[in-house]
């Protein structure tokens, strides 16, 4: 994807970063576990899959035991996800758009909706609904991330309907209001502002109307319609 509003554009589109060997990557994973990390979070990893799988094989052979998270834009080939069965413990995909025209315009991903939905269905087939341990730490399953964009560009309500009808009403969701215009977004007036409070609240309330009650939100209960506010909603807390 080449999102015009990408908040990480320095890494994703300007090629900033640091090269490491597969052996070094394996040691990074092992070091993170020794330091108390709850999982290994692979962010936008698909284009490095062969190297990552090689590093994982080495790290697992040396005792890596924490869950592996596949943190993705959701613009994936189903075949790539099928190849990860038994390797990934937790899938964390975006479902960014419900309209391919919007995906093409803002992310240069003309078949996003089709590829996204079929790959997310495969992720769910592999790992199912989220399982957490007694300490509230995720161990296995899927969390779907939904970034609400201004002017309904993301079509998030249609995506919620798809989740209810085709995945599971027990799907854990992270509905995010954190969008802000950056990179090339100011060239597009309709997304040159943050999302409004009412726009965001409408998305959260719709999730509850659909019976999707396992939700992380960016806000507090008073921001949303109380009669739809499920007991499992979780206010998002910024990391310290």
C-alpha positions as CSV (number, residue, x, y, z in Angstrom):
1,X,0.0,0.0,0.0
2,X,1.0,3.6,-0.6
3,X,-1.3,5.5,1.7
4,X,-1.3,9.2,1.1
5,X,-1.9,9.8,4.8
6,X,0.7,7.2,6.1
7,X,1.9,8.2,9.6
8,X,5.0,6.0,9.1
9,X,5.8,7.1,5.6
10,X,9.5,7.6,6.5
11,X,9.8,3.8,6.9
12,X,7.1,2.6,4.5
13,X,7.8,4.9,1.5
14,X,11.1,6.8,2.1
15,X,13.1,3.6,2.8
16,X,14.5,4.7,6.2
17,X,15.5,1.8,8.4
18,X,18.3,-0.5,9.4
19,X,19.4,-3.7,7.7
20,X,19.8,-6.8,9.9
21,X,20.7,-10.4,9.0
22,X,18.3,-13.2,9.7
23,X,20.6,-14.3,12.5
24,X,20.5,-10.8,14.0
25,X,16.7,-10.8,13.8
26,X,16.6,-14.1,15.6
27,X,18.7,-12.7,18.4
28,X,16.5,-9.5,18.6
29,X,13.5,-11.8,19.1
30,X,15.2,-13.8,21.9
31,X,16.4,-10.6,23.5
32,X,12.9,-9.1,23.6
33,X,11.6,-12.2,25.3
34,X,14.3,-12.1,27.9
35,X,13.4,-8.4,28.6
36,X,9.8,-9.4,29.4
37,X,8.0,-8.7,26.2
38,X,4.6,-10.5,25.8
39,X,5.0,-11.2,22.1
40,X,7.0,-10.8,19.0
41,X,5.1,-8.2,16.9
42,X,5.9,-8.4,13.2
43,X,4.8,-5.1,11.6
44,X,4.0,-5.0,7.9
45,X,6.1,-8.1,7.4
46,X,4.9,-9.7,4.2
47,X,7.6,-8.5,1.8
48,X,10.2,-10.0,4.1
49,X,8.4,-13.3,4.8
50,X,11.2,-15.6,3.7
51,X,13.8,-13.9,5.9
52,X,11.4,-13.6,8.8
53,X,10.5,-17.3,8.7
54,X,14.2,-18.2,8.6
55,X,14.8,-16.0,11.7
56,X,11.8,-17.5,13.5
57,X,13.1,-21.0,12.8
58,X,16.4,-20.1,14.4
59,X,14.8,-18.3,17.3
60,X,12.4,-21.1,18.1
61,X,15.2,-23.6,17.9
62,X,16.9,-21.5,20.6
63,X,13.9,-21.5,22.9
64,X,11.7,-18.6,21.8
65,X,8.3,-19.3,23.4
66,X,6.2,-16.1,23.4
67,X,3.3,-15.6,20.8
68,X,4.1,-14.4,17.3
69,X,1.9,-11.5,16.2
70,X,1.3,-10.8,12.5
71,X,0.6,-7.0,12.4
72,X,-0.6,-6.2,8.9
73,X,-2.4,-3.7,6.7
74,X,-4.6,-6.6,5.7
75,X,-3.6,-6.1,2.0
76,X,-2.5,-9.7,1.6
77,X,-2.8,-12.6,-0.7
78,X,-4.8,-15.5,0.8
79,X,-2.0,-17.8,-0.3
80,X,0.6,-15.9,1.8
81,X,-1.6,-16.2,4.9
82,X,-2.2,-19.9,4.2
83,X,1.5,-20.5,4.3
84,X,1.6,-19.1,7.8
85,X,-0.7,-21.7,9.4
86,X,0.8,-23.0,12.5
87,X,3.4,-20.3,12.6
88,X,1.4,-17.2,13.7
89,X,-0.4,-17.2,17.0
90,X,-2.1,-13.8,16.8
91,X,-3.3,-12.0,13.7
92,X,-3.7,-8.2,13.9
93,X,-5.0,-7.1,10.5
94,X,-6.4,-3.7,9.4
95,X,-9.7,-3.7,7.6
96,X,-9.1,-0.2,6.2
97,X,-11.7,0.1,3.4
98,X,-15.0,-1.3,2.3
99,X,-14.8,0.4,-1.2
100,X,-12.1,-0.4,-3.7
101,X,-12.4,3.0,-5.3
102,X,-11.4,4.6,-2.0
103,X,-8.6,2.1,-1.5
104,X,-7.3,2.9,-5.0
105,X,-7.5,6.7,-4.5
106,X,-5.9,6.9,-1.1
107,X,-3.7,3.8,-0.9
108,X,-3.0,2.7,-4.4
109,X,-4.6,-0.6,-3.6
110,X,-7.4,-1.1,-6.2
111,X,-8.4,-4.6,-5.1
112,X,-7.9,-4.0,-1.4
113,X,-11.4,-5.0,-0.2
114,X,-11.3,-8.4,-2.0
115,X,-7.8,-9.3,-0.9
116,X,-8.4,-8.0,2.6
117,X,-11.6,-9.9,3.2
118,X,-10.4,-13.2,1.9
119,X,-7.2,-13.0,3.8
120,X,-8.9,-12.0,7.1
121,X,-11.3,-14.9,6.7
122,X,-8.3,-17.2,6.4
123,X,-6.6,-15.7,9.4
124,X,-9.8,-16.3,11.4
125,X,-10.0,-19.9,10.2
126,X,-6.5,-20.5,11.5
127,X,-6.7,-18.9,15.0
128,X,-10.3,-18.1,15.8
129,X,-11.5,-15.6,18.4
130,X,-9.1,-14.0,20.7
131,X,-7.9,-16.0,23.8
132,X,-6.3,-14.2,26.7
133,X,-4.7,-15.7,29.8
134,X,-5.6,-15.0,33.4
135,X,-3.4,-11.9,33.3
136,X,-5.4,-10.5,30.4
137,X,-2.5,-11.1,27.9
138,X,-3.4,-12.3,24.4
139,X,-2.2,-15.8,23.6
140,X,-3.9,-16.7,20.4
141,X,-6.6,-15.4,18.0
142,X,-7.4,-12.4,15.9
143,X,-7.9,-8.7,16.6
144,X,-9.3,-6.5,13.8
145,X,-8.1,-2.9,13.7
146,X,-10.4,-0.3,12.2
147,X,-9.1,3.2,11.5
148,X,-12.0,5.5,11.1
149,X,-11.3,8.1,8.4
150,X,-13.1,11.5,7.9
151,X,-16.1,11.8,5.7
152,X,-16.8,8.1,5.8
153,X,-13.9,7.4,3.5
154,X,-13.0,4.1,5.3
155,X,-16.6,2.8,5.1
156,X,-16.1,1.3,8.5
157,X,-19.8,0.7,9.2
158,X,-20.0,-1.6,6.2
159,X,-16.9,-3.4,7.4
160,X,-18.5,-3.9,10.8
161,X,-21.5,-5.5,9.0
162,X,-19.2,-7.8,7.1
163,X,-17.5,-8.9,10.4
164,X,-20.8,-9.7,12.0
165,X,-22.2,-11.6,9.0
166,X,-19.0,-13.4,7.9
167,X,-16.5,-13.7,10.7
168,X,-17.8,-13.7,14.3
169,X,-19.8,-11.5,16.7
170,X,-17.1,-12.4,19.2
171,X,-14.4,-10.7,17.1
172,X,-12.2,-8.4,19.1
173,X,-12.0,-4.9,17.5
174,X,-9.8,-1.9,17.9
175,X,-11.7,1.1,16.6
176,X,-9.3,3.9,16.2
177,X,-9.9,7.7,16.1
178,X,-6.2,8.5,15.9
179,X,-6.1,9.6,12.3
180,X,-4.5,12.9,11.6
181,X,-3.5,14.4,8.2
182,X,0.2,13.9,7.3
183,X,2.4,13.2,4.4
184,X,0.3,13.9,1.2
185,X,-3.1,14.1,2.9
186,X,-3.4,17.8,2.6
187,X,-3.7,17.4,-1.2
188,X,-7.1,15.8,-0.5
189,X,-9.5,18.3,1.2
190,X,-11.8,15.6,2.5
191,X,-9.1,13.9,4.6
192,X,-7.2,17.0,5.5
193,X,-8.6,17.0,9.0
194,X,-8.9,14.6,11.9
195,X,-12.1,12.6,12.4
196,X,-14.9,14.4,14.3
197,X,-16.1,13.2,17.7
198,X,-19.6,12.5,16.3
199,X,-18.2,10.6,13.3
200,X,-16.2,8.4,15.6
201,X,-19.0,7.9,18.1
202,X,-21.4,6.8,15.3
203,X,-19.0,4.0,14.3
204,X,-18.6,2.8,17.9
205,X,-22.3,2.9,18.5
206,X,-22.9,0.9,15.3
207,X,-20.6,-1.8,16.5
208,X,-22.8,-2.3,19.5
209,X,-26.0,-2.1,17.5
210,X,-24.6,-5.0,15.5
211,X,-23.8,-7.0,18.7
212,X,-20.0,-6.5,18.4
213,X,-19.2,-5.8,22.0
214,X,-15.5,-6.8,22.4
215,X,-14.1,-3.4,21.5
216,X,-11.2,-1.2,22.3
217,X,-12.0,2.5,21.8
218,X,-10.0,5.7,21.9
219,X,-12.2,7.7,24.3
220,X,-14.3,7.2,27.4
221,X,-17.9,5.8,28.0
222,X,-19.3,9.3,28.2
223,X,-18.4,9.9,24.6
224,X,-20.8,7.2,23.3
225,X,-24.5,6.3,23.4
226,X,-24.9,4.6,26.8
227,X,-27.7,2.2,25.8
228,X,-25.3,0.6,23.3
229,X,-22.3,0.6,25.5
230,X,-21.3,-3.0,26.1
231,X,-19.7,-4.3,29.2
232,X,-16.7,-5.5,27.3
233,X,-15.7,-2.2,25.8
234,X,-12.2,-1.2,26.7
235,X,-11.0,2.4,26.7
236,X,-7.7,2.7,24.9
237,X,-4.8,3.6,27.1
238,X,-1.7,5.3,25.6
239,X,1.5,3.4,26.4
240,X,3.6,5.0,29.0
